[in-house]
């Protein structure tokens, strides 16, 4: 199970046009809420249960492809997924780069 000790350091970081407005830790994922100055919202999830062995596990970073301005998921939305190793999550700048890639 993935445990990020200082995940709250992501709060208020800018990622492209978006700003991280909230991060919640649940038993199965980290939920990262993005906001734009115009009121748009988007949510990205980082799953805490890895796929593969403990040392070589990959963790899924994903979001829905279509959301409304308020962040509601469209019925036709599909998940956009990316797999990350712990090393790509540990370094904040590397992780922010992957967040920027997935929200484009």
WOSULVEN-V25432 format. One record per residue. RES is the residue in one small letter. PHI is phi in degrees with one decimal (NA if undefined). OMEGA is omega in radians with two decimals (none if undefined). Layout:
RES_PHI_OMEGA, RES_PHI_OMEGA
//
This chain:
x_NA_-3.14, x_-74.1_3.07, x_-129.9_3.10, x_-104.2_-3.05, x_-66.1_-3.03, x_-115.8_-3.11, x_-60.0_-3.13, x_-67.5_3.08, x_-69.4_3.08, x_-74.5_-3.10, x_-55.3_3.12, x_70.1_3.04, x_-78.5_3.09, x_-89.0_3.11, x_-130.9_-3.04, x_62.8_3.13, x_-81.3_-3.02, x_-101.6_3.02, x_-126.9_3.08, x_-74.1_-3.07, x_-102.9_-3.12, x_-169.1_3.04, x_-136.7_3.10, x_-119.4_3.06, x_-105.4_3.04, x_-113.9_-3.13, x_-68.7_-3.08, x_-120.8_-3.07, x_-158.7_2.91, x_-105.7_-3.12, x_-108.6_-3.07, x_-110.2_-3.12, x_-96.1_3.11, x_-106.0_3.09, x_-132.6_2.99, x_-112.0_3.09, x_-57.8_-3.13, x_-81.4_3.09, x_100.7_3.10, x_-61.4_3.13, x_-131.0_3.07, x_-151.6_-3.12, x_-126.4_3.09, x_-122.8_-3.14, x_-114.2_3.00, x_-116.0_-3.10, x_-71.6_-3.10, x_-89.2_3.11, x_-87.9_-3.10, x_-78.9_3.06, x_-109.9_-3.08, x_112.0_-3.11, x_-71.6_-3.08, x_-54.0_-3.10, x_-78.4_-3.12, x_-112.7_-3.07, x_-70.5_3.00, x_-109.9_-3.11, x_-120.1_-3.06, x_-85.0_2.99, x_-108.5_-3.06, x_-152.4_3.04, x_-152.0_3.06, x_-81.7_-3.09, x_-72.1_-3.08, x_-132.9_3.04, x_-135.1_3.09, x_-82.3_3.12, x_-55.2_-3.12, x_-82.8_3.14, x_99.3_3.12, x_-68.3_-3.09, x_-84.5_3.10, x_-72.0_3.13, x_-62.9_-3.11, x_-93.6_-3.10, x_-67.7_3.05, x_-125.5_3.14, x_-75.4_2.99, x_-106.3_-2.98, x_-121.7_3.06, x_-147.5_3.11, x_-102.9_-3.11, x_-127.7_3.00, x_-82.5_3.09, x_-58.5_-3.13, x_-61.2_-3.14, x_-76.9_3.12, x_-94.9_-3.08, x_-60.2_-3.11, x_-84.9_-3.04, x_-60.1_-3.11, x_-65.2_3.09, x_-64.6_3.14, x_-62.9_3.11, x_-61.9_3.08, x_-64.2_3.09, x_-69.5_3.05, x_-61.1_3.14, x_-61.5_3.13, x_-63.8_-3.05, x_-75.1_-3.12, x_-88.7_3.11, x_-70.8_none
//
